[in-house]
Amino acid sequence: MLPTGTLPVSDADFVRDPYPHLAALRRDAPAFFEPTLNRMILTRHADISAVLRDRRFGRSALHRYSRDELGWPPPDPRQATFDAFNSNHLLDSEPPKHTRLRSLVQLAFTPRRVAALEGRIEAILAAQLATLRGTAPLDLVGAYAEPLPVTVIAELLGVPESERHYLRPWSAAIVKLYEPTATPQDQDAAERAVQEFSTLLRELRTLRRRTPQDDLITALSQVEDAGDRLSEQELVDTAILLLNAGHEASVNGLSAGVLALLRRPELWRTLVHAANQPDSLPVFRTAIEELLRFDTPLPMFERIVLEPLTLHGADLHPGDRVALLYASGNRDAAAFDRPDEVDLTRHPNPHLTFGLGIHYCLGAPLARLELALSLRALCRAMPSLRLLDPDEPGQYTGGFVIRGLARLDVIAG
């Protein structure tokens, strides 16, 4: 019999520091049913890894079953555009559709395109940091962590500068619907954001088909594999996904990582020293992997059961949902030595932050590059960076599925 447990995702103290609670769950309830969320919860690295690779679980079940067969309620008309977006992008699709979409998108979103962004990212960072000199104190989230990923994804897609100020609010509204505590007001805001962003992207697609540019909208419009192309809806939904996935992890990962370092000044000093050494980027790439493990910016994902099975003695049926606590698995002593310590040289580092299996994050290379370059630039520009109030526990946005600092007040020198 599966035990019942609690995951207080709407409790501010839990969101601020979930790790003691997660450690107790790993010890006492590696698998449990959470009645408020109506989900089985998995807390250990091995179990999470196994489910992510097990094709009896998926991101969607509607490619196999109707809502009636699954016992699901009818779709909510308040979020019809949001649901259409979810059904057409990579993250929530299953083979063969997922295989087709990923193959097409990968032809446009290539490692070469990402690698070519390094110089431009460094230029954006230099300009940002130049405007922050002499600012004391400053909110590192709003002043530094947020602008870069939005600018990069906007340039990558080809969004005109005049429209870029909409991107962060749109993404913030959309991702709230991934929280189990989403309200009707959140539904309305997310629906409106998807509609408005979709309108902009359709206009851009039309322009790029007429006048191609060196951007991802053009590439996605032109990409073809064995005579197959992305439809307009698929292109739009892929671009929205790239916005959300392309900067939520970067914003939250960088700000949480810097907070972890500033709470351990000796580690900050280690990276400051490394930042000024030749060929220092590999050091920062390794450090970023550890910071993403230590304080996971996307702590919980879920999978849907696709066929009858038994897990931890519980009989599961198609349509049942299983929540995977990445943040817990990333602190599992069975997978990591000294998991509650920050080891900037940790290797190997099999963290779960970008997922595993066929839904492994397509944008992970871009996020890793942005984070490593951002952290190195900050260490070089503000070597004496410190917290304004070392005793401040941190101000969080309130979400847990996508968990991030609302602000991080620091002094540059």
MILOMAR-500942 format. One record per residue (C-alpha): residue number from 1; z, y, x. Coordinates in steps of 0.25 Angstrom, whole numbers, m for minus. Layout:
<drenlos>
{n: NUM&z: Z&y: Y&x: X}
...
</drenlos>
This chain:
<drenlos>
{n: 1&z: 0&y: 0&x: 0}
{n: 2&z: m4&y: 13&x: 6}
{n: 3&z: 8&y: 23&x: 7}
{n: 4&z: 8&y: 37&x: 1}
{n: 5&z: 9&y: 49&x: 10}
{n: 6&z: 8&y: 64&x: 10}
{n: 7&z: m1&y: 73&x: 17}
{n: 8&z: 3&y: 87&x: 14}
{n: 9&z: m11&y: 94&x: 16}
{n: 10&z: m7&y: 106&x: 9}
{n: 11&z: 7&y: 108&x: 16}
{n: 12&z: 6&y: 120&x: 26}
{n: 13&z: 16&y: 114&x: 35}
{n: 14&z: 8&y: 101&x: 36}
{n: 15&z: m5&y: 108&x: 38}
{n: 16&z: 1&y: 117&x: 49}
{n: 17&z: 6&y: 104&x: 56}
{n: 18&z: 2&y: 91&x: 50}
{n: 19&z: 5&y: 82&x: 63}
{n: 20&z: 19&y: 78&x: 61}
{n: 21&z: 16&y: 73&x: 46}
{n: 22&z: 3&y: 66&x: 51}
{n: 23&z: 11&y: 59&x: 62}
{n: 24&z: 21&y: 54&x: 52}
{n: 25&z: 9&y: 49&x: 44}
{n: 26&z: 3&y: 42&x: 55}
{n: 27&z: 16&y: 35&x: 58}
{n: 28&z: 20&y: 32&x: 44}
{n: 29&z: 7&y: 32&x: 35}
{n: 30&z: m5&y: 30&x: 43}
{n: 31&z: m12&y: 28&x: 29}
{n: 32&z: m7&y: 33&x: 16}
{n: 33&z: m11&y: 38&x: 3}
{n: 34&z: m9&y: 53&x: 0}
{n: 35&z: m8&y: 55&x: m15}
{n: 36&z: m10&y: 70&x: m15}
{n: 37&z: m23&y: 69&x: m8}
{n: 38&z: m27&y: 55&x: m14}
{n: 39&z: m31&y: 50&x: m1}
{n: 40&z: m27&y: 39&x: 9}
{n: 41&z: m23&y: 46&x: 22}
{n: 42&z: m25&y: 40&x: 36}
{n: 43&z: m17&y: 46&x: 48}
{n: 44&z: m20&y: 37&x: 60}
{n: 45&z: m32&y: 39&x: 70}
{n: 46&z: m36&y: 24&x: 69}
{n: 47&z: m37&y: 24&x: 54}
{n: 48&z: m44&y: 38&x: 53}
{n: 49&z: m54&y: 33&x: 64}
{n: 50&z: m57&y: 20&x: 57}
{n: 51&z: m60&y: 27&x: 43}
{n: 52&z: m69&y: 37&x: 50}
{n: 53&z: m78&y: 26&x: 55}
{n: 54&z: m77&y: 17&x: 43}
{n: 55&z: m89&y: 18&x: 34}
{n: 56&z: m81&y: 13&x: 22}
{n: 57&z: m76&y: 28&x: 22}
{n: 58&z: m85&y: 40&x: 20}
{n: 59&z: m85&y: 55&x: 18}
{n: 60&z: m91&y: 53&x: 4}
{n: 61&z: m92&y: 42&x: m6}
{n: 62&z: m102&y: 48&x: m16}
{n: 63&z: m113&y: 41&x: m9}
{n: 64&z: m108&y: 28&x: m13}
{n: 65&z: m101&y: 30&x: m26}
{n: 66&z: m101&y: 40&x: m38}
{n: 67&z: m88&y: 48&x: m41}
{n: 68&z: m85&y: 39&x: m53}
{n: 69&z: m86&y: 27&x: m44}
{n: 70&z: m76&y: 34&x: m35}
{n: 71&z: m67&y: 39&x: m46}
{n: 72&z: m69&y: 53&x: m41}
{n: 73&z: m69&y: 65&x: m50}
{n: 74&z: m82&y: 72&x: m53}
{n: 75&z: m86&y: 83&x: m43}
{n: 76&z: m79&y: 97&x: m45}
{n: 77&z: m90&y: 107&x: m49}
{n: 78&z: m82&y: 118&x: m43}
{n: 79&z: m86&y: 113&x: m29}
{n: 80&z: m100&y: 107&x: m32}
{n: 81&z: m107&y: 114&x: m20}
{n: 82&z: m96&y: 110&x: m11}
{n: 83&z: m97&y: 96&x: m15}
{n: 84&z: m112&y: 96&x: m14}
{n: 85&z: m110&y: 102&x: 1}
{n: 86&z: m100&y: 90&x: 4}
{n: 87&z: m110&y: 80&x: m1}
{n: 88&z: m121&y: 84&x: 8}
{n: 89&z: m115&y: 86&x: 22}
{n: 90&z: m112&y: 77&x: 33}
{n: 91&z: m97&y: 76&x: 32}
{n: 92&z: m96&y: 71&x: 18}
{n: 93&z: m109&y: 62&x: 17}
{n: 94&z: m111&y: 47&x: 20}
{n: 95&z: m122&y: 39&x: 26}
{n: 96&z: m134&y: 38&x: 24}
{n: 97&z: m133&y: 53&x: 20}
{n: 98&z: m123&y: 56&x: 31}
{n: 99&z: m132&y: 49&x: 41}
{n: 100&z: m144&y: 57&x: 37}
{n: 101&z: m137&y: 71&x: 37}
{n: 102&z: m130&y: 69&x: 50}
{n: 103&z: m143&y: 64&x: 57}
{n: 104&z: m150&y: 77&x: 52}
{n: 105&z: m139&y: 87&x: 55}
{n: 106&z: m137&y: 81&x: 69}
{n: 107&z: m152&y: 84&x: 72}
{n: 108&z: m149&y: 99&x: 70}
{n: 109&z: m134&y: 99&x: 74}
{n: 110&z: m136&y: 94&x: 88}
{n: 111&z: m127&y: 93&x: 100}
{n: 112&z: m137&y: 102&x: 107}
{n: 113&z: m136&y: 112&x: 97}
{n: 114&z: m121&y: 112&x: 98}
{n: 115&z: m121&y: 112&x: 113}
{n: 116&z: m130&y: 124&x: 113}
{n: 117&z: m120&y: 132&x: 105}
{n: 118&z: m110&y: 132&x: 117}
{n: 119&z: m115&y: 146&x: 123}
{n: 120&z: m115&y: 152&x: 110}
{n: 121&z: m101&y: 148&x: 106}
{n: 122&z: m96&y: 153&x: 119}
{n: 123&z: m103&y: 167&x: 116}
{n: 124&z: m96&y: 167&x: 103}
{n: 125&z: m83&y: 164&x: 108}
{n: 126&z: m84&y: 174&x: 119}
{n: 127&z: m87&y: 185&x: 109}
{n: 128&z: m76&y: 181&x: 100}
{n: 129&z: m66&y: 181&x: 111}
{n: 130&z: m71&y: 195&x: 116}
{n: 131&z: m67&y: 201&x: 102}
{n: 132&z: m53&y: 194&x: 103}
{n: 133&z: m49&y: 200&x: 116}
{n: 134&z: m37&y: 209&x: 114}
{n: 135&z: m34&y: 204&x: 100}
{n: 136&z: m19&y: 200&x: 99}
{n: 137&z: m15&y: 192&x: 92}
{n: 138&z: m27&y: 186&x: 86}
{n: 139&z: m29&y: 174&x: 76}
{n: 140&z: m37&y: 164&x: 84}
{n: 141&z: m42&y: 157&x: 71}
{n: 142&z: m49&y: 169&x: 65}
{n: 143&z: m52&y: 176&x: 78}
{n: 144&z: m57&y: 165&x: 86}
{n: 145&z: m57&y: 151&x: 80}
{n: 146&z: m65&y: 154&x: 67}
{n: 147&z: m77&y: 163&x: 72}
{n: 148&z: m83&y: 154&x: 82}
{n: 149&z: m86&y: 141&x: 74}
{n: 150&z: m91&y: 150&x: 62}
{n: 151&z: m100&y: 157&x: 71}
{n: 152&z: m105&y: 145&x: 78}
{n: 153&z: m109&y: 137&x: 65}
{n: 154&z: m115&y: 150&x: 60}
{n: 155&z: m124&y: 151&x: 72}
{n: 156&z: m127&y: 137&x: 72}
{n: 157&z: m131&y: 136&x: 57}
{n: 158&z: m138&y: 150&x: 58}
{n: 159&z: m129&y: 158&x: 48}
{n: 160&z: m132&y: 172&x: 50}
{n: 161&z: m121&y: 181&x: 55}
{n: 162&z: m120&y: 189&x: 42}
{n: 163&z: m116&y: 176&x: 35}
{n: 164&z: m107&y: 170&x: 45}
{n: 165&z: m94&y: 177&x: 39}
{n: 166&z: m95&y: 167&x: 27}
{n: 167&z: m95&y: 154&x: 35}
{n: 168&z: m80&y: 153&x: 38}
{n: 169&z: m75&y: 157&x: 24}
{n: 170&z: m86&y: 147&x: 18}
{n: 171&z: m81&y: 136&x: 27}
{n: 172&z: m66&y: 139&x: 25}
{n: 173&z: m69&y: 138&x: 10}
{n: 174&z: m77&y: 125&x: 10}
{n: 175&z: m67&y: 117&x: 19}
{n: 176&z: m56&y: 120&x: 10}
{n: 177&z: m62&y: 110&x: 0}
{n: 178&z: m59&y: 99&x: 10}
{n: 179&z: m44&y: 101&x: 8}
{n: 180&z: m37&y: 92&x: m2}
{n: 181&z: m29&y: 105&x: m7}
{n: 182&z: m42&y: 113&x: m10}
{n: 183&z: m40&y: 121&x: m23}
{n: 184&z: m50&y: 126&x: m34}
{n: 185&z: m51&y: 139&x: m26}
{n: 186&z: m55&y: 131&x: m14}
{n: 187&z: m66&y: 124&x: m21}
{n: 188&z: m72&y: 137&x: m26}
{n: 189&z: m72&y: 143&x: m13}
{n: 190&z: m78&y: 131&x: m6}
{n: 191&z: m89&y: 130&x: m17}
{n: 192&z: m92&y: 145&x: m15}
{n: 193&z: m93&y: 143&x: 0}
{n: 194&z: m102&y: 131&x: 0}
{n: 195&z: m111&y: 139&x: m10}
{n: 196&z: m112&y: 151&x: m2}
{n: 197&z: m114&y: 144&x: 12}
{n: 198&z: m124&y: 135&x: 5}
{n: 199&z: m132&y: 147&x: 0}
{n: 200&z: m132&y: 153&x: 14}
{n: 201&z: m137&y: 140&x: 21}
{n: 202&z: m148&y: 138&x: 11}
{n: 203&z: m153&y: 152&x: 14}
{n: 204&z: m152&y: 150&x: 29}
{n: 205&z: m159&y: 136&x: 28}
{n: 206&z: m171&y: 143&x: 20}
{n: 207&z: m172&y: 154&x: 31}
{n: 208&z: m171&y: 144&x: 43}
{n: 209&z: m182&y: 135&x: 36}
{n: 210&z: m191&y: 148&x: 36}
{n: 211&z: m186&y: 153&x: 50}
{n: 212&z: m180&y: 143&x: 59}
{n: 213&z: m168&y: 147&x: 68}
{n: 214&z: m161&y: 140&x: 79}
{n: 215&z: m149&y: 136&x: 70}
{n: 216&z: m143&y: 124&x: 63}
{n: 217&z: m149&y: 128&x: 49}
{n: 218&z: m163&y: 128&x: 55}
{n: 219&z: m160&y: 115&x: 62}
{n: 220&z: m154&y: 108&x: 49}
{n: 221&z: m166&y: 113&x: 41}
{n: 222&z: m176&y: 108&x: 51}
{n: 223&z: m169&y: 95&x: 55}
{n: 224&z: m177&y: 82&x: 51}
{n: 225&z: m175&y: 67&x: 53}
{n: 226&z: m185&y: 57&x: 49}
{n: 227&z: m191&y: 67&x: 39}
{n: 228&z: m177&y: 70&x: 33}
{n: 229&z: m171&y: 84&x: 32}
{n: 230&z: m158&y: 90&x: 27}
{n: 231&z: m159&y: 96&x: 13}
{n: 232&z: m155&y: 110&x: 11}
{n: 233&z: m142&y: 105&x: 5}
{n: 234&z: m139&y: 96&x: 16}
{n: 235&z: m142&y: 107&x: 26}
{n: 236&z: m133&y: 117&x: 19}
{n: 237&z: m121&y: 107&x: 18}
{n: 238&z: m123&y: 103&x: 33}
{n: 239&z: m122&y: 118&x: 37}
{n: 240&z: m110&y: 120&x: 28}
{n: 241&z: m103&y: 108&x: 34}
{n: 242&z: m106&y: 113&x: 48}
{n: 243&z: m100&y: 126&x: 45}
{n: 244&z: m87&y: 119&x: 40}
{n: 245&z: m86&y: 108&x: 50}
{n: 246&z: m91&y: 117&x: 61}
{n: 247&z: m80&y: 127&x: 61}
{n: 248&z: m68&y: 122&x: 54}
{n: 249&z: m64&y: 112&x: 65}
{n: 250&z: m67&y: 122&x: 76}
{n: 251&z: m59&y: 133&x: 69}
{n: 252&z: m47&y: 125&x: 66}
{n: 253&z: m48&y: 116&x: 79}
{n: 254&z: m49&y: 128&x: 88}
{n: 255&z: m37&y: 136&x: 82}
{n: 256&z: m28&y: 123&x: 81}
{n: 257&z: m32&y: 119&x: 95}
{n: 258&z: m28&y: 133&x: 101}
{n: 259&z: m15&y: 133&x: 93}
{n: 260&z: m12&y: 119&x: 99}
{n: 261&z: m15&y: 125&x: 113}
{n: 262&z: m7&y: 138&x: 111}
{n: 263&z: 5&y: 129&x: 107}
{n: 264&z: 4&y: 122&x: 120}
{n: 265&z: 1&y: 134&x: 130}
{n: 266&z: 0&y: 124&x: 142}
{n: 267&z: m13&y: 118&x: 136}
{n: 268&z: m18&y: 132&x: 133}
{n: 269&z: m17&y: 135&x: 147}
{n: 270&z: m24&y: 122&x: 151}
{n: 271&z: m36&y: 126&x: 143}
{n: 272&z: m36&y: 141&x: 148}
{n: 273&z: m37&y: 135&x: 162}
{n: 274&z: m48&y: 126&x: 159}
{n: 275&z: m56&y: 136&x: 151}
{n: 276&z: m59&y: 144&x: 164}
{n: 277&z: m63&y: 131&x: 172}
{n: 278&z: m77&y: 127&x: 174}
{n: 279&z: m83&y: 118&x: 164}
{n: 280&z: m71&y: 119&x: 155}
{n: 281&z: m77&y: 115&x: 142}
{n: 282&z: m74&y: 100&x: 143}
{n: 283&z: m60&y: 103&x: 144}
{n: 284&z: m60&y: 111&x: 131}
{n: 285&z: m68&y: 101&x: 124}
{n: 286&z: m57&y: 90&x: 127}
{n: 287&z: m46&y: 100&x: 123}
{n: 288&z: m53&y: 103&x: 110}
{n: 289&z: m54&y: 88&x: 106}
{n: 290&z: m39&y: 87&x: 109}
{n: 291&z: m36&y: 100&x: 100}
{n: 292&z: m44&y: 94&x: 89}
{n: 293&z: m36&y: 82&x: 89}
{n: 294&z: m23&y: 88&x: 91}
{n: 295&z: m24&y: 97&x: 79}
{n: 296&z: m35&y: 93&x: 70}
{n: 297&z: m43&y: 104&x: 63}
{n: 298&z: m48&y: 94&x: 52}
{n: 299&z: m36&y: 85&x: 50}
{n: 300&z: m41&y: 77&x: 38}
{n: 301&z: m54&y: 71&x: 33}
{n: 302&z: m56&y: 60&x: 23}
{n: 303&z: m65&y: 48&x: 20}
{n: 304&z: m69&y: 42&x: 7}
{n: 305&z: m68&y: 27&x: 5}
{n: 306&z: m82&y: 21&x: 2}
{n: 307&z: m79&y: 6&x: 0}
{n: 308&z: m66&y: m2&x: m4}
{n: 309&z: m57&y: m4&x: 8}
{n: 310&z: m43&y: m6&x: 12}
{n: 311&z: m36&y: 4&x: 22}
{n: 312&z: m22&y: 3&x: 26}
{n: 313&z: m20&y: m7&x: 15}
{n: 314&z: m25&y: 2&x: 4}
{n: 315&z: m37&y: m1&x: m4}
{n: 316&z: m47&y: 10&x: m4}
{n: 317&z: m59&y: 12&x: m14}
{n: 318&z: m71&y: 20&x: m13}
{n: 319&z: m68&y: 35&x: m15}
{n: 320&z: m54&y: 34&x: m9}
{n: 321&z: m52&y: 45&x: 1}
{n: 322&z: m45&y: 43&x: 15}
{n: 323&z: m40&y: 55&x: 22}
{n: 324&z: m41&y: 54&x: 37}
{n: 325&z: m30&y: 63&x: 45}
{n: 326&z: m38&y: 66&x: 57}
{n: 327&z: m26&y: 75&x: 62}
{n: 328&z: m17&y: 63&x: 61}
{n: 329&z: m26&y: 54&x: 68}
{n: 330&z: m28&y: 64&x: 79}
{n: 331&z: m13&y: 63&x: 82}
{n: 332&z: m12&y: 48&x: 81}
{n: 333&z: m5&y: 42&x: 93}
{n: 334&z: m13&y: 30&x: 92}
{n: 335&z: m25&y: 37&x: 96}
{n: 336&z: m20&y: 48&x: 105}
{n: 337&z: m10&y: 49&x: 116}
{n: 338&z: 1&y: 60&x: 113}
{n: 339&z: m7&y: 64&x: 100}
{n: 340&z: 3&y: 76&x: 98}
{n: 341&z: 0&y: 82&x: 111}
{n: 342&z: m12&y: 91&x: 115}
{n: 343&z: m19&y: 84&x: 127}
{n: 344&z: m31&y: 93&x: 131}
{n: 345&z: m37&y: 82&x: 139}
{n: 346&z: m36&y: 71&x: 129}
{n: 347&z: m46&y: 60&x: 131}
{n: 348&z: m51&y: 52&x: 123}
{n: 349&z: m48&y: 60&x: 111}
{n: 350&z: m52&y: 52&x: 99}
{n: 351&z: m48&y: 63&x: 89}
{n: 352&z: m53&y: 63&x: 74}
{n: 353&z: m56&y: 77&x: 72}
{n: 354&z: m71&y: 76&x: 71}
{n: 355&z: m70&y: 63&x: 63}
{n: 356&z: m77&y: 50&x: 67}
{n: 357&z: m88&y: 41&x: 62}
{n: 358&z: m101&y: 46&x: 55}
{n: 359&z: m94&y: 59&x: 50}
{n: 360&z: m90&y: 63&x: 64}
{n: 361&z: m91&y: 78&x: 64}
{n: 362&z: m105&y: 83&x: 67}
{n: 363&z: m100&y: 97&x: 72}
{n: 364&z: m90&y: 91&x: 82}
{n: 365&z: m98&y: 95&x: 94}
{n: 366&z: m99&y: 109&x: 89}
{n: 367&z: m84&y: 110&x: 86}
{n: 368&z: m80&y: 104&x: 99}
{n: 369&z: m89&y: 114&x: 107}
{n: 370&z: m84&y: 126&x: 99}
{n: 371&z: m69&y: 122&x: 100}
{n: 372&z: m70&y: 120&x: 115}
{n: 373&z: m78&y: 133&x: 118}
{n: 374&z: m68&y: 141&x: 109}
{n: 375&z: m56&y: 135&x: 116}
{n: 376&z: m61&y: 138&x: 130}
{n: 377&z: m66&y: 152&x: 126}
{n: 378&z: m52&y: 155&x: 121}
{n: 379&z: m45&y: 149&x: 133}
{n: 380&z: m53&y: 158&x: 142}
{n: 381&z: m52&y: 171&x: 134}
{n: 382&z: m38&y: 170&x: 130}
{n: 383&z: m30&y: 162&x: 140}
{n: 384&z: m17&y: 168&x: 136}
{n: 385&z: m18&y: 164&x: 121}
{n: 386&z: m5&y: 161&x: 114}
{n: 387&z: 0&y: 160&x: 100}
{n: 388&z: 5&y: 173&x: 94}
{n: 389&z: 17&y: 165&x: 88}
{n: 390&z: 19&y: 152&x: 95}
{n: 391&z: 29&y: 148&x: 83}
{n: 392&z: 18&y: 150&x: 72}
{n: 393&z: 15&y: 136&x: 67}
{n: 394&z: 1&y: 140&x: 63}
{n: 395&z: m6&y: 146&x: 51}
{n: 396&z: m15&y: 135&x: 44}
{n: 397&z: m26&y: 137&x: 34}
{n: 398&z: m19&y: 127&x: 25}
{n: 399&z: m30&y: 116&x: 25}
{n: 400&z: m27&y: 102&x: 31}
{n: 401&z: m41&y: 95&x: 30}
{n: 402&z: m46&y: 107&x: 38}
{n: 403&z: m34&y: 112&x: 45}
{n: 404&z: m34&y: 125&x: 53}
{n: 405&z: m26&y: 137&x: 57}
{n: 406&z: m27&y: 149&x: 48}
{n: 407&z: m24&y: 158&x: 60}
{n: 408&z: m19&y: 157&x: 75}
{n: 409&z: m13&y: 169&x: 80}
{n: 410&z: m13&y: 170&x: 95}
{n: 411&z: m12&y: 181&x: 106}
{n: 412&z: m23&y: 181&x: 117}
{n: 413&z: m15&y: 186&x: 128}
</drenlos>
